[in-house]
Amino acid sequence: MEIRGALDDAALLKPLATGPDFAVPRWLILAHVVNHGTQHRSEVARYFTLLDAPVLKWPGEPEKFALTG
């Protein structure tokens, strides 16, 4: 789904009711989703680090920048 083109500034500012007497702007919900995903990725990275897991090389990454485990 293409959200970027579907929501203009006015739509992002429109409040979204999250309860009978509480609403937040849609942009805040989208920001929360992105930040929450970042939190989970950092937790997984931490667990891999604690397990001393090898770090994979990104496809096409130059060898001099490749990370090693």
MMTF fields as JSON, N, C-alpha, C and O atoms, coordinates in Angstrom:
{
  "mmtfVersion": "1.0.0",
  "mmtfProducer": "UNKNOWN",
  "numBonds": 275,
  "numAtoms": 276,
  "numGroups": 69,
  "numChains": 1,
  "numModels": 1,
  "chainsPerModel": [1],
  "groupsPerChain": [69],
  "chainIdList": ["A"],
  "bondAtomList": [4, 2, 8, 6, 12, 10, 16, 14, 20, 18, 24, 22, 28, 26, 32, 30, 36, 34, 40, 38, 44, 42, 48, 46, 52, 50, 56, 54, 60, 58, 64, 62, 68, 66, 72, 70, 76, 74, 80, 78, 84, 82, 88, 86, 92, 90, 96, 94, 100, 98, 104, 102, 108, 106, 112, 110, 116, 114, 120, 118, 124, 122, 128, 126, 132, 130, 136, 134, 140, 138, 144, 142, 148, 146, 152, 150, 156, 154, 160, 158, 164, 162, 168, 166, 172, 170, 176, 174, 180, 178, 184, 182, 188, 186, 192, 190, 196, 194, 200, 198, 204, 202, 208, 206, 212, 210, 216, 214, 220, 218, 224, 222, 228, 226, 232, 230, 236, 234, 240, 238, 244, 242, 248, 246, 252, 250, 256, 254, 260, 258, 264, 262, 268, 266, 272, 270],
  "bondOrderList": [1, 1, 1, 1, 1, 1, 1, 1, 1, 1, 1, 1, 1, 1, 1, 1, 1, 1, 1, 1, 1, 1, 1, 1, 1, 1, 1, 1, 1, 1, 1, 1, 1, 1, 1, 1, 1, 1, 1, 1, 1, 1, 1, 1, 1, 1, 1, 1, 1, 1, 1, 1, 1, 1, 1, 1, 1, 1, 1, 1, 1, 1, 1, 1, 1, 1, 1, 1],
  "groupList": [{"groupName": "MET", "atomNameList": ["N", "CA", "C", "O"], "elementList": ["N", "C", "C", "O"], "formalChargeList": [0, 0, 0, 0], "bondAtomList": [1, 0, 2, 1, 3, 2], "bondOrderList": [1, 1, 2], "singleLetterCode": "M", "chemCompType": "L-PEPTIDE LINKING"}, {"groupName": "GLU", "atomNameList": ["N", "CA", "C", "O"], "elementList": ["N", "C", "C", "O"], "formalChargeList": [0, 0, 0, 0], "bondAtomList": [1, 0, 2, 1, 3, 2], "bondOrderList": [1, 1, 2], "singleLetterCode": "E", "chemCompType": "L-PEPTIDE LINKING"}, {"groupName": "ILE", "atomNameList": ["N", "CA", "C", "O"], "elementList": ["N", "C", "C", "O"], "formalChargeList": [0, 0, 0, 0], "bondAtomList": [1, 0, 2, 1, 3, 2], "bondOrderList": [1, 1, 2], "singleLetterCode": "I", "chemCompType": "L-PEPTIDE LINKING"}, {"groupName": "ARG", "atomNameList": ["N", "CA", "C", "O"], "elementList": ["N", "C", "C", "O"], "formalChargeList": [0, 0, 0, 0], "bondAtomList": [1, 0, 2, 1, 3, 2], "bondOrderList": [1, 1, 2], "singleLetterCode": "R", "chemCompType": "L-PEPTIDE LINKING"}, {"groupName": "GLY", "atomNameList": ["N", "CA", "C", "O"], "elementList": ["N", "C", "C", "O"], "formalChargeList": [0, 0, 0, 0], "bondAtomList": [1, 0, 2, 1, 3, 2], "bondOrderList": [1, 1, 2], "singleLetterCode": "G", "chemCompType": "PEPTIDE LINKING"}, {"groupName": "ALA", "atomNameList": ["N", "CA", "C", "O"], "elementList": ["N", "C", "C", "O"], "formalChargeList": [0, 0, 0, 0], "bondAtomList": [1, 0, 2, 1, 3, 2], "bondOrderList": [1, 1, 2], "singleLetterCode": "A", "chemCompType": "L-PEPTIDE LINKING"}, {"groupName": "LEU", "atomNameList": ["N", "CA", "C", "O"], "elementList": ["N", "C", "C", "O"], "formalChargeList": [0, 0, 0, 0], "bondAtomList": [1, 0, 2, 1, 3, 2], "bondOrderList": [1, 1, 2], "singleLetterCode": "L", "chemCompType": "L-PEPTIDE LINKING"}, {"groupName": "ASP", "atomNameList": ["N", "CA", "C", "O"], "elementList": ["N", "C", "C", "O"], "formalChargeList": [0, 0, 0, 0], "bondAtomList": [1, 0, 2, 1, 3, 2], "bondOrderList": [1, 1, 2], "singleLetterCode": "D", "chemCompType": "L-PEPTIDE LINKING"}, {"groupName": "LYS", "atomNameList": ["N", "CA", "C", "O"], "elementList": ["N", "C", "C", "O"], "formalChargeList": [0, 0, 0, 0], "bondAtomList": [1, 0, 2, 1, 3, 2], "bondOrderList": [1, 1, 2], "singleLetterCode": "K", "chemCompType": "L-PEPTIDE LINKING"}, {"groupName": "PRO", "atomNameList": ["N", "CA", "C", "O"], "elementList": ["N", "C", "C", "O"], "formalChargeList": [0, 0, 0, 0], "bondAtomList": [1, 0, 2, 1, 3, 2], "bondOrderList": [1, 1, 2], "singleLetterCode": "P", "chemCompType": "L-PEPTIDE LINKING"}, {"groupName": "THR", "atomNameList": ["N", "CA", "C", "O"], "elementList": ["N", "C", "C", "O"], "formalChargeList": [0, 0, 0, 0], "bondAtomList": [1, 0, 2, 1, 3, 2], "bondOrderList": [1, 1, 2], "singleLetterCode": "T", "chemCompType": "L-PEPTIDE LINKING"}, {"groupName": "PHE", "atomNameList": ["N", "CA", "C", "O"], "elementList": ["N", "C", "C", "O"], "formalChargeList": [0, 0, 0, 0], "bondAtomList": [1, 0, 2, 1, 3, 2], "bondOrderList": [1, 1, 2], "singleLetterCode": "F", "chemCompType": "L-PEPTIDE LINKING"}, {"groupName": "VAL", "atomNameList": ["N", "CA", "C", "O"], "elementList": ["N", "C", "C", "O"], "formalChargeList": [0, 0, 0, 0], "bondAtomList": [1, 0, 2, 1, 3, 2], "bondOrderList": [1, 1, 2], "singleLetterCode": "V", "chemCompType": "L-PEPTIDE LINKING"}, {"groupName": "TRP", "atomNameList": ["N", "CA", "C", "O"], "elementList": ["N", "C", "C", "O"], "formalChargeList": [0, 0, 0, 0], "bondAtomList": [1, 0, 2, 1, 3, 2], "bondOrderList": [1, 1, 2], "singleLetterCode": "W", "chemCompType": "L-PEPTIDE LINKING"}, {"groupName": "HIS", "atomNameList": ["N", "CA", "C", "O"], "elementList": ["N", "C", "C", "O"], "formalChargeList": [0, 0, 0, 0], "bondAtomList": [1, 0, 2, 1, 3, 2], "bondOrderList": [1, 1, 2], "singleLetterCode": "H", "chemCompType": "L-PEPTIDE LINKING"}, {"groupName": "ASN", "atomNameList": ["N", "CA", "C", "O"], "elementList": ["N", "C", "C", "O"], "formalChargeList": [0, 0, 0, 0], "bondAtomList": [1, 0, 2, 1, 3, 2], "bondOrderList": [1, 1, 2], "singleLetterCode": "N", "chemCompType": "L-PEPTIDE LINKING"}, {"groupName": "GLN", "atomNameList": ["N", "CA", "C", "O"], "elementList": ["N", "C", "C", "O"], "formalChargeList": [0, 0, 0, 0], "bondAtomList": [1, 0, 2, 1, 3, 2], "bondOrderList": [1, 1, 2], "singleLetterCode": "Q", "chemCompType": "L-PEPTIDE LINKING"}, {"groupName": "SER", "atomNameList": ["N", "CA", "C", "O"], "elementList": ["N", "C", "C", "O"], "formalChargeList": [0, 0, 0, 0], "bondAtomList": [1, 0, 2, 1, 3, 2], "bondOrderList": [1, 1, 2], "singleLetterCode": "S", "chemCompType": "L-PEPTIDE LINKING"}, {"groupName": "TYR", "atomNameList": ["N", "CA", "C", "O"], "elementList": ["N", "C", "C", "O"], "formalChargeList": [0, 0, 0, 0], "bondAtomList": [1, 0, 2, 1, 3, 2], "bondOrderList": [1, 1, 2], "singleLetterCode": "Y", "chemCompType": "L-PEPTIDE LINKING"}],
  "groupTypeList": [0, 1, 2, 3, 4, 5, 6, 7, 7, 5, 5, 6, 6, 8, 9, 6, 5, 10, 4, 9, 7, 11, 5, 12, 9, 3, 13, 6, 2, 6, 5, 14, 12, 12, 15, 14, 4, 10, 16, 14, 3, 17, 1, 12, 5, 3, 18, 11, 10, 6, 6, 7, 5, 9, 12, 6, 8, 13, 9, 4, 1, 9, 1, 8, 11, 5, 6, 10, 4],
  "groupIdList": [1, 2, 3, 4, 5, 6, 7, 8, 9, 10, 11, 12, 13, 14, 15, 16, 17, 18, 19, 20, 21, 22, 23, 24, 25, 26, 27, 28, 29, 30, 31, 32, 33, 34, 35, 36, 37, 38, 39, 40, 41, 42, 43, 44, 45, 46, 47, 48, 49, 50, 51, 52, 53, 54, 55, 56, 57, 58, 59, 60, 61, 62, 63, 64, 65, 66, 67, 68, 69],
  "secStructList": [7, 7, 2, 2, 2, 2, 7, 7, 2, 2, 2, 2, 2, 1, 3, 3, 3, 3, 3, 6, 6, 3, 3, 3, 3, 2, 2, 2, 2, 2, 2, 2, 2, 2, 2, 2, 2, 2, 2, 2, 2, 2, 2, 2, 2, 2, 2, 2, 2, 2, 6, 6, 7, 7, 7, 7, 7, 7, 6, 6, 7, 7, 4, 4, 4, 7, 7, 7, 7],
  "xCoordList": [0.84, 0.0, 0.885, 1.831, 0.586, 1.351, 0.738, -0.233, 1.31, 0.778, 1.264, 0.527, 2.485, 3.094, 2.236, 2.035, 1.731, 0.912, -0.537, -1.272, -0.966, -2.374, -2.715, -3.871, -1.733, -2.002, -1.278, -0.048, -2.045, -1.44, -1.342, -1.699, -0.867, -0.684, -1.987, -2.0, -3.068, -4.352, -4.783, -5.288, -4.584, -4.967, -4.086, -4.566, -2.804, -1.907, -2.222, -1.959, -2.772, -3.133, -4.504, -4.833, -5.303, -6.644, -6.542, -5.757, -7.337, -7.258, -7.853, -8.813, -7.263, -7.746, -8.152, -7.329, -9.418, -9.916, -9.375, -9.541, -8.733, -8.226, -9.027, -8.73, -10.025, -10.905, -12.083, -12.142, -13.027, -14.218, -13.933, -14.695, -12.848, -12.55, -11.083, -10.53, -10.461, -9.046, -8.783, -9.247, -8.041, -7.669, -6.267, -5.832, -5.573, -4.221, -4.152, -4.895, -3.27, -3.136, -2.532, -1.731, -2.93, -2.458, -0.94, -0.35, -0.296, 1.164, 1.827, 2.883, 1.209, 1.79, 1.715, 2.637, 0.629, 0.493, 1.557, 2.208, 1.733, 2.743, 4.152, 4.962, 4.444, 5.763, 5.968, 7.062, 4.939, 5.045, 5.331, 6.159, 4.664, 4.878, 6.334, 6.962, 6.858, 8.254, 9.204, 10.113, 9.009, 9.89, 9.795, 10.797, 8.61, 8.44, 9.197, 9.817, 9.136, 9.895, 11.387, 12.109, 11.855, 13.266, 13.666, 14.755, 12.798, 13.079, 13.261, 14.201, 12.372, 12.492, 13.762, 14.409, 14.122, 15.353, 16.572, 17.504, 16.576, 17.724, 17.786, 18.877, 16.637, 16.629, 17.187, 17.973, 16.785, 17.294, 18.8, 19.536, 19.266, 20.699, 21.459, 22.551, 20.894, 21.539, 21.659, 22.709, 20.588, 20.629, 21.657, 22.377, 21.725, 22.732, 24.137, 25.027, 24.333, 25.633, 25.98, 27.109, 25.011, 25.251, 25.573, 26.321, 25.007, 25.27, 26.547, 26.926, 27.21, 28.428, 28.17, 29.021, 26.987, 26.616, 27.426, 27.737, 27.769, 28.515, 27.617, 26.406, 28.228, 27.51, 27.611, 28.704, 26.479, 26.464, 26.877, 26.624, 27.513, 27.912, 26.714, 26.062, 26.418, 25.339, 25.73, 26.896, 24.8, 25.115, 25.646, 25.051, 26.764, 27.355, 28.197, 28.744, 28.312, 29.107, 30.597, 31.061, 31.346, 32.781, 33.452, 33.082, 34.419, 35.072, 35.703, 35.705, 36.237, 36.9, 35.897, 36.292, 34.582, 33.568, 32.8, 31.912, 33.119, 32.382, 32.603, 33.722, 31.529, 31.625, 31.949, 31.518, 32.679, 33.007, 32.538, 32.397, 32.297, 31.796, 32.891, 32.623],
  "yCoordList": [-1.177, 0.0, 1.242, 1.336, 2.164, 3.4, 4.45, 5.113, 4.598, 5.56, 6.965, 7.937, 7.068, 8.384, 9.237, 10.421, 8.665, 9.425, 9.512, 10.361, 8.66, 8.61, 9.623, 10.028, 10.036, 10.958, 12.276, 12.334, 13.325, 14.654, 15.273, 14.635, 16.494, 17.145, 17.216, 16.992, 17.526, 17.642, 16.292, 16.222, 15.222, 13.89, 13.451, 12.804, 13.798, 13.425, 14.18, 13.677, 15.363, 16.147, 15.776, 16.133, 15.058, 14.681, 13.76, 12.812, 14.038, 13.204, 11.816, 11.638, 10.855, 9.483, 9.135, 9.172, 8.801, 8.484, 7.133, 6.126, 7.126, 5.881, 5.477, 4.468, 6.255, 5.981, 6.919, 7.781, 6.775, 7.619, 9.104, 9.956, 9.417, 10.819, 11.171, 12.072, 10.447, 10.696, 10.483, 9.504, 11.397, 11.286, 11.839, 12.735, 11.293, 11.758, 11.944, 11.292, 12.822, 12.988, 11.728, 11.025, 11.469, 10.262, 10.214, 9.135, 11.382, 11.372, 10.789, 10.163, 10.991, 10.468, 8.939, 8.283, 8.381, 6.914, 6.35, 5.357, 6.976, 6.492, 6.587, 5.678, 7.674, 7.821, 6.746, 6.197, 6.448, 5.401, 4.041, 3.29, 3.712, 2.417, 2.289, 1.248, 3.341, 3.312, 3.164, 2.335, 3.949, 3.881, 2.542, 2.036, 1.969, 0.67, -0.426, -1.304, -0.36, -1.314, -1.174, -2.17, 0.063, 0.311, -0.303, -0.865, -0.2, -0.8, -2.306, -2.867, -2.965, -4.417, -4.816, -5.799, -4.064, -4.386, -4.235, -5.035, -3.224, -3.043, -4.149, -4.564, -4.632, -5.736, -7.009, -7.721, -7.295, -8.477, -8.349, -9.316, -7.157, -6.945, -7.168, -7.735, -6.73, -6.931, -8.415, -8.868, -9.177, -10.61, -11.32, -12.203, -10.934, -11.531, -11.21, -12.059, -9.989, -9.598, -10.413, -10.884, -10.58, -11.372, -12.829, -13.481, -13.336, -14.715, -14.83, -15.926, -13.703, -13.659, -14.193, -14.856, -13.893, -14.337, -13.561, -12.388, -14.206, -13.494, -12.446, -12.632, -11.358, -10.307, -10.582, -10.785, -10.588, -10.894, -9.676, -8.534, -9.944, -8.893, -8.573, -9.482, -7.279, -6.876, -7.201, -7.041, -7.652, -7.915, -6.651, -5.579, -6.79, -5.66, -4.755, -3.765, -5.084, -4.257, -4.451, -5.588, -3.364, -3.517, -4.256, -4.082, -5.062, -5.898, -5.063, -5.482, -3.888, -3.082, -2.554, -2.155, -2.548, -2.097, -3.247, -3.023, -4.469, -5.621, -5.781, -5.652, -6.06, -6.3, -7.769, -8.637, -8.043, -9.43, -9.741, -8.843, -11.009, -11.427, -11.652, -12.008],
  "zCoordList": [0.0, 0.0, 0.0, 0.783, -0.853, -0.962, -0.048, -0.413, 1.141, 2.104, 1.785, 1.953, 1.332, 1.099, 0.174, 0.443, -0.898, -1.834, -1.416, -1.922, -0.51, -0.117, 0.963, 1.085, 1.742, 2.845, 2.616, 2.635, 2.401, 2.287, 3.682, 4.674, 3.756, 5.061, 5.856, 7.066, 5.171, 5.875, 6.444, 7.564, 5.674, 6.151, 7.32, 8.25, 7.275, 8.372, 9.657, 10.749, 9.539, 10.713, 11.275, 12.406, 10.483, 10.924, 12.141, 12.14, 13.182, 14.382, 14.168, 13.419, 14.836, 14.811, 16.24, 17.155, 16.422, 17.765, 18.209, 17.521, 19.359, 19.934, 21.165, 21.803, 21.487, 22.615, 22.561, 21.685, 23.475, 23.433, 23.659, 23.201, 24.357, 24.63, 24.374, 25.005, 23.436, 23.148, 21.662, 21.079, 21.055, 19.641, 19.451, 20.174, 18.475, 18.137, 16.624, 15.891, 16.146, 14.696, 14.057, 14.673, 12.828, 12.133, 12.007, 12.064, 11.835, 11.695, 12.934, 12.839, 14.102, 15.327, 15.369, 15.855, 14.866, 14.788, 13.847, 14.171, 12.689, 11.73, 12.309, 12.126, 12.999, 13.623, 14.683, 14.809, 15.432, 16.464, 15.838, 16.355, 14.74, 14.079, 13.617, 13.811, 13.013, 12.555, 13.738, 13.697, 14.782, 15.948, 16.661, 17.166, 16.707, 17.372, 16.602, 17.203, 15.275, 14.466, 14.686, 14.729, 14.825, 15.1, 16.437, 16.563, 17.423, 18.733, 18.605, 19.167, 17.871, 17.725, 16.982, 17.343, 15.949, 15.214, 16.112, 16.029, 16.965, 17.858, 18.901, 19.292, 19.356, 20.32, 19.688, 20.313, 18.456, 17.758, 17.548, 17.745, 17.147, 16.956, 18.257, 18.25, 19.359, 20.664, 20.986, 21.441, 20.751, 21.04, 20.151, 20.617, 18.879, 18.002, 18.5, 18.453, 18.973, 19.5, 20.737, 20.878, 21.633, 22.846, 22.521, 23.25, 21.425, 21.004, 20.187, 19.774, 19.953, 19.139, 17.73, 17.139, 17.206, 15.862, 14.825, 15.034, 13.712, 12.671, 12.006, 11.889, 11.578, 10.882, 9.397, 8.868, 8.728, 7.304, 6.484, 6.867, 5.356, 4.43, 3.546, 3.033, 3.364, 2.476, 1.047, 0.686, 0.223, -1.188, -1.86, -1.75, -2.551, -3.243, -2.375, -2.859, -1.077, -0.173, -0.469, -0.559, -0.622, -0.867, 0.282, 1.443, -0.04, 0.97, 2.083, 3.241, 1.746, 2.785, 3.818, 4.914, 3.469, 4.424, 5.038, 5.861, 4.658, 5.153, 6.653, 7.15, 7.352, 8.784, 9.034, 8.275, 10.056, 10.378, 11.782, 12.613, 12.045, 13.352, 14.34, 15.488]
}
